[in-house]
Amino acid sequence: MARSENEVTRRRFLRSIGQGIVAANLGGLPVGESAVPRLVVSDAPGKKLGWAIVALGSLSINQILPAFAKCEKSKMVAFVSGHPDKANRLAARYGVNPKNIYNYQNYDSIRDNPEVDIIYVVLPNGMHAEYTIRGLQAGKHVLCEKPMARTPAECQKMIDAARNADRKLMIAYRCRYEPYNREAIRIARSGELGKLKVILADNGFNIGDPSQWRLNKELAGGGCLMDIGIYALQAARYLSGEEPTELDAFSYSTPDDPRFKQVEETINFQLRFPSGVLANCTSSYGYAGQSHYRVVGSDGWLEMDPATVYDGLRMRVHRGNVFEERQLPVRDHFALEMDHMSECVIANKEPLTPGEEGLRDLRIMMAIYEAASTGRTEVLAQSKLTGHLPTLLSNASRRPS
């Protein structure tokens, strides 16, 4: 009996204390069901499209798979991998149904899986075209990692396959979707810095294992330019909002370095744009990590350093002798780009970075390699009437001595 009385007393005491706290929080209002604030539960998120990830390498495991937890319109439902043990372990970790694990031999049967709406191709560059085209022919939309492929011809085949299948094709230029780079584009094009004059961009790191696929020309298509130089090229294009009309380039590889038997170590290229903007871009597999760009106008400059890494981006703006560091929301690049692709499929609209954008870069990069090889200035044709992408027009003009 004593225990029962104690419990009742305790219960009453806690109830009275709770009522006092609620009353205090409500500013002395009477306590009762009508006075307790309602907990509003938000509606369930909109439809999430199902994604299949093709290749479970470092980028997929460390960046792409974790990003799905931050997606609003995308969910991971399938894997394509040549390593069943790894695929099964990851499936168990992320809740992927084992029946949705494919290999490269039965990949085409993904057409029969209604859970898969979009395929993300994360294979080495030399395999992008094949698995993108097969995915499109299986009736799925495709997000393909950059660079789009090894050659413009492969890019065109991918674009044609998407058109024939009436599916979306997007290239994974993640920086185009994250807040800092989007704000840099806005500032550069807004006139806030005055008339744009110069863009400087540099991306590089000291690459390791000589046997890795990035140093194999057949799999990579090229060296540092194809892998990280594309960030500098993209920055010059998206900050200026223009396409280059002329370019020069130089490349260098350390003699006898086993890493660079097939591909270039370092490449520097200069671009001229129609408005007069000049860009100087460098990429390398042979020096300490670099990821920055600066866009300089008549009235100020903007700098991103680092500019294109996965996190920790920083922006500085200089105008009127005043330095300002701008703070923006930190968002997951991969979640943003994947949700953009899902939204484009749901709303039936064109992605910001479609296959044609990847083809532009490949055509320009082929001209960069040509300029570095011949020592001549490459002139790029611009078709204003048909909207065709830049193509190599001439390499007849030699650099002034």
C-alpha positions as a Markdown table, in Angstrom:
| # | Residue | x | y | z |
|---|---|---|---|---|
| 1 | Met | 0.0 | 0.0 | 0.0 |
| 2 | Ala | 2.8 | 2.4 | 0.9 |
| 3 | Arg | 4.4 | 1.8 | -2.5 |
| 4 | Ser | 1.1 | 2.4 | -4.3 |
| 5 | Glu | 0.6 | 5.7 | -2.4 |
| 6 | Asn | 4.1 | 6.8 | -3.3 |
| 7 | Glu | 3.6 | 6.1 | -7.0 |
| 8 | Val | 0.3 | 8.1 | -7.0 |
| 9 | Thr | 2.0 | 10.9 | -5.2 |
| 10 | Arg | 4.9 | 10.9 | -7.6 |
| 11 | Arg | 2.6 | 10.8 | -10.6 |
| 12 | Arg | 0.6 | 13.7 | -9.3 |
| 13 | Phe | 3.8 | 15.7 | -8.6 |
| 14 | Leu | 5.1 | 15.1 | -12.1 |
| 15 | Arg | 1.8 | 16.0 | -13.6 |
| 16 | Ser | 1.6 | 19.2 | -11.7 |
| 17 | Ile | 5.2 | 20.1 | -12.6 |
| 18 | Gly | 4.4 | 19.4 | -16.3 |
| 19 | Gln | 1.3 | 21.5 | -16.2 |
| 20 | Gly | 3.3 | 24.3 | -14.6 |
| 21 | Ile | 5.9 | 24.2 | -17.3 |
| 22 | Val | 3.3 | 24.2 | -20.1 |
| 23 | Ala | 1.5 | 27.1 | -18.4 |
| 24 | Ala | 4.7 | 29.0 | -18.2 |
| 25 | Asn | 5.4 | 28.3 | -21.8 |
| 26 | Leu | 2.0 | 29.5 | -22.8 |
| 27 | Gly | 2.2 | 32.7 | -20.9 |
| 28 | Gly | -0.2 | 31.7 | -18.1 |
| 29 | Leu | -2.9 | 30.3 | -20.4 |
| 30 | Pro | -5.2 | 27.6 | -18.9 |
| 31 | Val | -3.7 | 24.2 | -19.4 |
| 32 | Gly | -5.8 | 21.7 | -21.3 |
| 33 | Glu | -6.0 | 19.9 | -24.6 |
| 34 | Ser | -7.0 | 23.0 | -26.6 |
| 35 | Ala | -4.1 | 25.0 | -25.1 |
| 36 | Val | -1.3 | 22.5 | -26.0 |
| 37 | Pro | 0.4 | 23.4 | -29.3 |
| 38 | Arg | -0.3 | 21.0 | -32.1 |
| 39 | Leu | 2.6 | 19.1 | -33.6 |
| 40 | Val | 2.4 | 19.7 | -37.4 |
| 41 | Val | 3.8 | 16.8 | -39.4 |
| 42 | Ser | 4.8 | 17.9 | -42.9 |
| 43 | Asp | 3.3 | 16.1 | -45.9 |
| 44 | Ala | 5.3 | 13.2 | -47.3 |
| 45 | Pro | 7.8 | 14.3 | -49.9 |
| 46 | Gly | 6.9 | 14.0 | -53.6 |
| 47 | Lys | 7.6 | 11.1 | -55.7 |
| 48 | Lys | 11.2 | 9.8 | -55.6 |
| 49 | Leu | 12.6 | 8.2 | -58.8 |
| 50 | Gly | 14.6 | 5.0 | -58.6 |
| 51 | Trp | 18.3 | 5.1 | -59.5 |
| 52 | Ala | 20.7 | 2.3 | -60.5 |
| 53 | Ile | 24.4 | 3.0 | -59.9 |
| 54 | Val | 26.7 | 1.5 | -62.5 |
| 55 | Ala | 30.2 | 0.7 | -61.0 |
| 56 | Leu | 30.9 | 0.7 | -57.2 |
| 57 | Gly | 34.3 | 2.3 | -57.1 |
| 58 | Ser | 35.7 | 5.0 | -54.8 |
| 59 | Leu | 33.5 | 7.9 | -56.2 |
| 60 | Ser | 30.3 | 5.8 | -55.8 |
| 61 | Ile | 31.1 | 4.4 | -52.4 |
| 62 | Asn | 32.4 | 7.6 | -50.8 |
| 63 | Gln | 30.3 | 10.3 | -52.4 |
| 64 | Ile | 27.3 | 9.1 | -54.5 |
| 65 | Leu | 25.8 | 6.4 | -52.3 |
| 66 | Pro | 25.8 | 8.5 | -49.1 |
| 67 | Ala | 24.3 | 11.5 | -51.0 |
| 68 | Phe | 21.0 | 9.7 | -51.5 |
| 69 | Ala | 20.2 | 10.3 | -47.8 |
| 70 | Lys | 20.1 | 14.0 | -48.7 |
| 71 | Cys | 18.0 | 13.6 | -51.9 |
| 72 | Glu | 14.4 | 14.7 | -52.1 |
| 73 | Lys | 13.5 | 13.3 | -55.5 |
| 74 | Ser | 15.9 | 10.4 | -55.8 |
| 75 | Lys | 16.3 | 7.0 | -54.2 |
| 76 | Met | 18.8 | 4.2 | -54.7 |
| 77 | Val | 17.2 | 0.9 | -55.8 |
| 78 | Ala | 19.8 | -1.0 | -57.9 |
| 79 | Phe | 23.5 | -1.7 | -58.4 |
| 80 | Val | 25.5 | -2.8 | -61.5 |
| 81 | Ser | 28.9 | -4.2 | -60.5 |
| 82 | Gly | 31.4 | -6.9 | -61.5 |
| 83 | His | 32.1 | -7.6 | -57.8 |
| 84 | Pro | 29.1 | -9.5 | -56.3 |
| 85 | Asp | 30.5 | -9.6 | -52.8 |
| 86 | Lys | 31.0 | -5.9 | -52.7 |
| 87 | Ala | 27.6 | -5.2 | -54.2 |
| 88 | Asn | 25.9 | -7.5 | -51.7 |
| 89 | Arg | 27.6 | -5.8 | -48.8 |
| 90 | Leu | 26.6 | -2.4 | -50.0 |
| 91 | Ala | 23.1 | -3.5 | -50.7 |
| 92 | Ala | 22.8 | -4.7 | -47.1 |
| 93 | Arg | 24.1 | -1.4 | -45.9 |
| 94 | Tyr | 21.8 | 0.8 | -48.0 |
| 95 | Gly | 18.7 | -1.4 | -48.1 |
| 96 | Val | 18.9 | -2.3 | -51.8 |
| 97 | Asn | 17.0 | -5.5 | -52.7 |
| 98 | Pro | 19.4 | -8.2 | -53.7 |
| 99 | Lys | 17.3 | -9.0 | -56.8 |
| 100 | Asn | 18.2 | -5.5 | -58.0 |
| 101 | Ile | 21.9 | -6.3 | -58.3 |
| 102 | Tyr | 23.1 | -6.7 | -61.9 |
| 103 | Asn | 26.5 | -7.4 | -63.5 |
| 104 | Tyr | 27.9 | -6.2 | -66.8 |
| 105 | Gln | 26.6 | -9.3 | -68.6 |
| 106 | Asn | 23.0 | -9.1 | -67.6 |
| 107 | Tyr | 22.9 | -5.3 | -67.5 |
| 108 | Asp | 20.5 | -5.0 | -70.5 |
| 109 | Ser | 17.8 | -6.9 | -68.5 |
| 110 | Ile | 17.4 | -3.8 | -66.3 |
| 111 | Arg | 14.8 | -2.9 | -68.9 |
| 112 | Asp | 12.5 | -5.3 | -67.2 |
| 113 | Asn | 12.8 | -3.6 | -63.8 |
| 114 | Pro | 10.1 | -0.9 | -63.3 |
| 115 | Glu | 11.8 | 0.2 | -60.1 |
| 116 | Val | 14.7 | 1.7 | -62.0 |
| 117 | Asp | 13.9 | 5.1 | -63.7 |
| 118 | Ile | 17.5 | 6.5 | -64.0 |
| 119 | Ile | 20.9 | 5.0 | -64.5 |
| 120 | Tyr | 24.1 | 6.7 | -63.2 |
| 121 | Val | 27.1 | 5.6 | -65.2 |
| 122 | Val | 30.2 | 6.0 | -63.0 |
| 123 | Leu | 32.6 | 3.7 | -65.1 |
| 124 | Pro | 36.0 | 4.7 | -66.5 |
| 125 | Asn | 35.7 | 7.2 | -69.4 |
| 126 | Gly | 36.3 | 4.6 | -72.1 |
| 127 | Met | 33.2 | 2.7 | -71.0 |
| 128 | His | 30.8 | 5.7 | -70.8 |
| 129 | Ala | 29.5 | 5.5 | -74.3 |
| 130 | Glu | 28.7 | 1.8 | -74.3 |
| 131 | Tyr | 26.9 | 1.6 | -71.0 |
| 132 | Thr | 25.1 | 4.9 | -71.5 |
| 133 | Ile | 23.8 | 3.7 | -74.9 |
| 134 | Arg | 22.8 | 0.3 | -73.6 |
| 135 | Gly | 21.0 | 2.0 | -70.6 |
| 136 | Leu | 19.1 | 4.3 | -73.0 |
| 137 | Gln | 18.2 | 1.4 | -75.2 |
| 138 | Ala | 16.9 | -0.4 | -72.1 |
| 139 | Gly | 14.4 | 2.5 | -71.8 |
| 140 | Lys | 16.1 | 4.2 | -68.8 |
| 141 | His | 17.2 | 7.9 | -68.5 |
| 142 | Val | 20.9 | 8.3 | -67.9 |
| 143 | Leu | 23.2 | 10.5 | -65.9 |
| 144 | Cys | 26.8 | 10.0 | -67.1 |
| 145 | Glu | 29.9 | 11.1 | -65.2 |
| 146 | Lys | 32.2 | 13.6 | -66.9 |
| 147 | Pro | 34.0 | 13.6 | -69.2 |
| 148 | Met | 31.1 | 12.4 | -71.3 |
| 149 | Ala | 33.3 | 10.1 | -73.4 |
| 150 | Arg | 36.7 | 9.9 | -75.0 |
| 151 | Thr | 35.9 | 11.5 | -78.4 |
| 152 | Pro | 33.3 | 13.7 | -79.9 |
| 153 | Ala | 32.1 | 10.8 | -82.1 |
| 154 | Glu | 31.3 | 8.8 | -79.0 |
| 155 | Cys | 29.4 | 11.7 | -77.5 |
| 156 | Gln | 27.3 | 12.1 | -80.6 |
| 157 | Lys | 26.4 | 8.5 | -80.5 |
| 158 | Met | 25.2 | 8.9 | -77.0 |
| 159 | Ile | 23.1 | 11.9 | -77.9 |
| 160 | Asp | 21.6 | 10.1 | -80.8 |
| 161 | Ala | 20.7 | 7.1 | -78.6 |
| 162 | Ala | 19.0 | 9.4 | -76.1 |
| 163 | Arg | 17.0 | 11.1 | -78.9 |
| 164 | Asn | 16.0 | 7.7 | -80.5 |
| 165 | Ala | 14.9 | 6.3 | -77.2 |
| 166 | Asp | 13.1 | 9.5 | -76.1 |
| 167 | Arg | 15.1 | 9.5 | -72.8 |
| 168 | Lys | 16.9 | 12.2 | -70.9 |
| 169 | Leu | 20.7 | 12.3 | -71.0 |
| 170 | Met | 22.6 | 14.5 | -68.5 |
| 171 | Ile | 26.3 | 14.9 | -67.8 |
| 172 | Ala | 27.4 | 15.0 | -64.2 |
| 173 | Tyr | 28.9 | 18.5 | -64.0 |
| 174 | Arg | 28.2 | 18.7 | -60.2 |
| 175 | Cys | 29.7 | 22.1 | -59.8 |
| 176 | Arg | 26.9 | 23.6 | -61.9 |
| 177 | Tyr | 24.4 | 22.7 | -59.2 |
| 178 | Glu | 26.0 | 23.7 | -56.0 |
| 179 | Pro | 25.5 | 27.2 | -54.4 |
| 180 | Tyr | 29.0 | 28.7 | -54.5 |
| 181 | Asn | 29.6 | 28.1 | -58.2 |
| 182 | Arg | 26.1 | 29.2 | -59.1 |
| 183 | Glu | 26.6 | 32.4 | -57.2 |
| 184 | Ala | 30.0 | 32.9 | -58.9 |
| 185 | Ile | 28.3 | 32.6 | -62.3 |
| 186 | Arg | 25.6 | 35.1 | -61.2 |
| 187 | Ile | 28.2 | 37.6 | -60.1 |
| 188 | Ala | 30.5 | 37.2 | -63.1 |
| 189 | Arg | 27.7 | 37.7 | -65.5 |
| 190 | Ser | 25.8 | 40.4 | -63.6 |
| 191 | Gly | 28.2 | 43.3 | -64.2 |
| 192 | Glu | 29.0 | 43.4 | -60.5 |
| 193 | Leu | 32.7 | 43.2 | -61.3 |
| 194 | Gly | 32.4 | 45.5 | -64.3 |
| 195 | Lys | 33.4 | 44.3 | -67.7 |
| 196 | Leu | 35.0 | 40.9 | -67.5 |
| 197 | Lys | 38.6 | 40.8 | -68.7 |
| 198 | Val | 40.5 | 37.7 | -67.5 |
| 199 | Ile | 39.7 | 34.2 | -66.0 |
| 200 | Leu | 42.4 | 32.2 | -64.3 |
| 201 | Ala | 41.7 | 28.5 | -63.5 |
| 202 | Asp | 43.8 | 25.7 | -62.1 |
| 203 | Asn | 43.1 | 22.2 | -61.1 |
| 204 | Gly | 45.6 | 19.5 | -60.2 |
| 205 | Phe | 46.9 | 16.9 | -57.8 |
| 206 | Asn | 49.8 | 14.5 | -57.5 |
| 207 | Ile | 48.4 | 11.2 | -58.9 |
| 208 | Gly | 49.6 | 7.9 | -57.5 |
| 209 | Asp | 49.5 | 4.3 | -58.7 |
| 210 | Pro | 50.9 | 4.1 | -62.3 |
| 211 | Ser | 48.6 | 1.1 | -63.0 |
| 212 | Gln | 45.3 | 2.9 | -62.3 |
| 213 | Trp | 42.8 | 3.4 | -65.2 |
| 214 | Arg | 43.2 | 7.2 | -65.2 |
| 215 | Leu | 46.7 | 6.7 | -66.6 |
| 216 | Asn | 45.6 | 4.3 | -69.3 |
| 217 | Lys | 44.8 | 6.1 | -72.5 |
| 218 | Glu | 42.4 | 3.5 | -73.7 |
| 219 | Leu | 40.3 | 3.8 | -70.6 |
| 220 | Ala | 40.8 | 7.5 | -69.8 |
| 221 | Gly | 41.0 | 9.0 | -73.3 |
| 222 | Gly | 43.7 | 11.3 | -72.1 |
| 223 | Gly | 45.5 | 12.5 | -69.0 |
| 224 | Cys | 44.9 | 15.4 | -66.6 |
| 225 | Leu | 43.0 | 17.4 | -69.1 |
| 226 | Met | 40.2 | 14.8 | -69.4 |
| 227 | Asp | 40.0 | 14.2 | -65.7 |
| 228 | Ile | 40.5 | 17.6 | -63.9 |
| 229 | Gly | 41.4 | 20.1 | -66.6 |
| 230 | Ile | 37.8 | 19.9 | -67.6 |
| 231 | Tyr | 36.9 | 21.8 | -64.4 |
| 232 | Ala | 39.1 | 24.7 | -65.5 |
| 233 | Leu | 37.6 | 24.6 | -69.0 |
| 234 | Gln | 34.1 | 24.4 | -67.6 |
| 235 | Ala | 34.8 | 27.4 | -65.2 |
| 236 | Ala | 36.1 | 29.5 | -68.1 |
| 237 | Arg | 32.9 | 28.7 | -70.1 |
| 238 | Tyr | 30.3 | 29.1 | -67.4 |
| 239 | Leu | 31.8 | 32.2 | -65.8 |
| 240 | Ser | 32.1 | 34.0 | -69.1 |
| 241 | Gly | 28.8 | 32.6 | -70.5 |
| 242 | Glu | 30.5 | 32.3 | -73.9 |
| 243 | Glu | 32.2 | 29.7 | -76.1 |
| 244 | Pro | 35.9 | 30.2 | -77.1 |
| 245 | Thr | 36.8 | 31.2 | -80.6 |
| 246 | Glu | 40.6 | 30.5 | -80.4 |
| 247 | Leu | 42.9 | 28.6 | -78.2 |
| 248 | Asp | 46.6 | 27.8 | -77.7 |
| 249 | Ala | 48.1 | 25.0 | -75.5 |
| 250 | Phe | 51.3 | 23.5 | -74.1 |
| 251 | Ser | 51.8 | 20.2 | -72.4 |
| 252 | Tyr | 54.6 | 18.5 | -70.5 |
| 253 | Ser | 55.3 | 15.1 | -68.9 |
| 254 | Thr | 58.3 | 14.4 | -66.8 |
| 255 | Pro | 60.7 | 12.1 | -68.7 |
| 256 | Asp | 60.9 | 8.5 | -67.4 |
| 257 | Asp | 58.0 | 8.9 | -65.0 |
| 258 | Pro | 56.2 | 5.6 | -65.2 |
| 259 | Arg | 52.9 | 7.3 | -64.6 |
| 260 | Phe | 53.0 | 9.3 | -67.8 |
| 261 | Lys | 53.9 | 6.8 | -70.5 |
| 262 | Gln | 50.5 | 7.1 | -72.2 |
| 263 | Val | 49.0 | 10.4 | -71.0 |
| 264 | Glu | 50.1 | 13.9 | -70.3 |
| 265 | Glu | 51.2 | 15.0 | -66.9 |
| 266 | Thr | 50.5 | 18.8 | -67.2 |
| 267 | Ile | 48.7 | 20.9 | -69.7 |
| 268 | Asn | 48.2 | 24.7 | -70.0 |
| 269 | Phe | 45.8 | 26.3 | -72.4 |
| 270 | Gln | 44.6 | 29.8 | -73.2 |
| 271 | Leu | 41.2 | 30.7 | -74.6 |
| 272 | Arg | 39.9 | 33.7 | -76.3 |
| 273 | Phe | 36.2 | 34.5 | -76.1 |
| 274 | Pro | 34.1 | 36.7 | -78.4 |
| 275 | Ser | 33.7 | 39.6 | -75.9 |
| 276 | Gly | 37.5 | 39.8 | -75.5 |
| 277 | Val | 37.7 | 37.8 | -72.3 |
| 278 | Leu | 40.9 | 35.8 | -72.1 |
| 279 | Ala | 41.2 | 32.7 | -70.0 |
| 280 | Asn | 44.4 | 31.0 | -68.8 |
| 281 | Cys | 43.9 | 27.4 | -67.5 |
| 282 | Thr | 46.2 | 24.8 | -66.1 |
| 283 | Ser | 45.8 | 21.2 | -65.0 |
| 284 | Ser | 48.3 | 18.7 | -63.7 |
| 285 | Tyr | 48.7 | 15.2 | -62.3 |
| 286 | Gly | 52.1 | 16.1 | -61.0 |
| 287 | Tyr | 51.9 | 18.8 | -58.3 |
| 288 | Ala | 50.2 | 19.5 | -55.0 |
| 289 | Gly | 46.5 | 19.8 | -54.9 |
| 290 | Gln | 45.0 | 22.8 | -56.6 |
| 291 | Ser | 41.4 | 23.8 | -57.1 |
| 292 | His | 40.8 | 27.4 | -57.7 |
| 293 | Tyr | 39.7 | 30.1 | -60.2 |
| 294 | Arg | 39.7 | 33.9 | -60.3 |
| 295 | Val | 37.5 | 36.0 | -62.6 |
| 296 | Val | 38.8 | 39.6 | -63.0 |
| 297 | Gly | 36.7 | 42.5 | -64.2 |
| 298 | Ser | 37.3 | 46.2 | -64.7 |
| 299 | Asp | 35.8 | 47.0 | -61.3 |
| 300 | Gly | 36.8 | 44.0 | -59.1 |
| 301 | Trp | 37.5 | 40.3 | -58.9 |
| 302 | Leu | 36.0 | 37.1 | -57.5 |
| 303 | Glu | 38.0 | 34.2 | -56.3 |
| 304 | Met | 37.0 | 30.6 | -55.4 |
| 305 | Asp | 39.7 | 28.7 | -53.5 |
| 306 | Pro | 39.0 | 25.8 | -53.2 |
| 307 | Ala | 36.5 | 26.0 | -56.1 |
| 308 | Thr | 35.5 | 22.5 | -57.2 |
| 309 | Val | 36.3 | 20.0 | -54.4 |
| 310 | Tyr | 33.5 | 18.2 | -52.6 |
| 311 | Asp | 33.3 | 20.5 | -49.6 |
| 312 | Gly | 35.0 | 23.4 | -47.8 |
| 313 | Leu | 34.5 | 25.8 | -50.8 |
| 314 | Arg | 35.4 | 29.5 | -50.2 |
| 315 | Met | 34.5 | 32.6 | -52.1 |
| 316 | Arg | 36.1 | 36.0 | -51.8 |
| 317 | Val | 35.0 | 39.1 | -53.7 |
| 318 | His | 37.1 | 42.3 | -54.1 |
| 319 | Arg | 35.4 | 45.6 | -55.1 |
| 320 | Gly | 36.4 | 49.2 | -54.2 |
| 321 | Asn | 39.4 | 48.0 | -52.1 |
| 322 | Val | 37.1 | 46.0 | -49.9 |
| 323 | Phe | 37.5 | 42.2 | -49.5 |
| 324 | Glu | 34.4 | 40.3 | -48.6 |
| 325 | Glu | 34.2 | 36.6 | -47.9 |
| 326 | Arg | 30.8 | 35.3 | -48.8 |
| 327 | Gln | 29.2 | 32.5 | -46.9 |
| 328 | Leu | 26.6 | 30.3 | -48.6 |
| 329 | Pro | 24.7 | 27.2 | -47.7 |
| 330 | Val | 26.7 | 24.0 | -47.8 |
| 331 | Arg | 24.9 | 21.4 | -50.0 |
| 332 | Asp | 25.8 | 18.0 | -51.2 |
| 333 | His | 26.9 | 18.4 | -54.9 |
| 334 | Phe | 25.8 | 14.9 | -55.8 |
| 335 | Ala | 22.4 | 15.1 | -54.2 |
| 336 | Leu | 21.7 | 18.4 | -56.0 |
| 337 | Glu | 22.7 | 17.1 | -59.4 |
| 338 | Met | 20.7 | 13.8 | -58.9 |
| 339 | Asp | 17.6 | 15.6 | -57.8 |
| 340 | His | 17.9 | 18.0 | -60.8 |
| 341 | Met | 18.0 | 14.9 | -63.1 |
| 342 | Ser | 15.0 | 13.4 | -61.3 |
| 343 | Glu | 13.1 | 16.7 | -61.5 |
| 344 | Cys | 13.8 | 16.9 | -65.3 |
| 345 | Val | 12.4 | 13.4 | -65.8 |
| 346 | Ile | 9.3 | 14.1 | -63.6 |
| 347 | Ala | 8.6 | 17.5 | -65.3 |
| 348 | Asn | 9.8 | 16.4 | -68.8 |
| 349 | Lys | 12.3 | 19.3 | -69.1 |
| 350 | Glu | 15.8 | 19.6 | -70.5 |
| 351 | Pro | 18.7 | 19.2 | -67.9 |
| 352 | Leu | 21.0 | 22.1 | -67.3 |
| 353 | Thr | 23.9 | 20.0 | -68.5 |
| 354 | Pro | 22.6 | 17.8 | -71.3 |
| 355 | Gly | 24.7 | 15.6 | -73.6 |
| 356 | Glu | 25.3 | 18.6 | -75.9 |
| 357 | Glu | 27.2 | 20.2 | -73.1 |
| 358 | Gly | 29.5 | 17.2 | -72.8 |
| 359 | Leu | 30.0 | 17.2 | -76.5 |
| 360 | Arg | 31.1 | 20.9 | -76.4 |
| 361 | Asp | 33.8 | 20.1 | -73.9 |
| 362 | Leu | 35.1 | 17.1 | -75.8 |
| 363 | Arg | 35.4 | 19.1 | -79.1 |
| 364 | Ile | 37.2 | 21.9 | -77.3 |
| 365 | Met | 39.5 | 19.4 | -75.5 |
| 366 | Met | 40.4 | 17.7 | -78.7 |
| 367 | Ala | 41.4 | 21.1 | -80.1 |
| 368 | Ile | 43.5 | 21.7 | -77.0 |
| 369 | Tyr | 45.4 | 18.5 | -77.6 |
| 370 | Glu | 45.9 | 19.4 | -81.2 |
| 371 | Ala | 47.2 | 22.8 | -80.3 |
| 372 | Ala | 49.6 | 21.3 | -77.7 |
| 373 | Ser | 50.8 | 18.8 | -80.3 |
| 374 | Thr | 51.3 | 21.2 | -83.3 |
| 375 | Gly | 52.2 | 24.4 | -81.6 |
| 376 | Arg | 49.6 | 26.2 | -83.6 |
| 377 | Thr | 46.6 | 28.3 | -82.6 |
| 378 | Glu | 43.3 | 26.5 | -83.1 |
| 379 | Val | 40.4 | 28.5 | -84.4 |
| 380 | Leu | 36.9 | 27.2 | -83.4 |
| 381 | Ala | 33.9 | 27.7 | -85.7 |
| 382 | Gln | 30.8 | 29.1 | -84.2 |
| 383 | Ser | 27.5 | 28.5 | -86.0 |
| 384 | Lys | 24.9 | 31.1 | -84.9 |
| 385 | Leu | 22.2 | 30.0 | -87.3 |
| 386 | Thr | 21.9 | 26.3 | -86.5 |
| 387 | Gly | 23.1 | 26.3 | -82.9 |
| 388 | His | 25.8 | 23.7 | -83.7 |
| 389 | Leu | 28.5 | 23.3 | -81.2 |
| 390 | Pro | 32.1 | 24.5 | -81.7 |
| 391 | Thr | 34.1 | 22.5 | -84.1 |
| 392 | Leu | 37.7 | 22.6 | -85.2 |
| 393 | Leu | 37.8 | 25.1 | -88.1 |
| 394 | Ser | 41.5 | 25.7 | -88.7 |
| 395 | Asn | 44.9 | 25.3 | -87.2 |
| 396 | Ala | 46.6 | 27.3 | -89.9 |
| 397 | Ser | 47.7 | 30.2 | -87.8 |
| 398 | Arg | 50.9 | 29.8 | -85.9 |
| 399 | Arg | 51.6 | 31.4 | -82.5 |
| 400 | Pro | 53.5 | 34.7 | -82.8 |
| 401 | Ser | 57.1 | 34.2 | -81.9 |
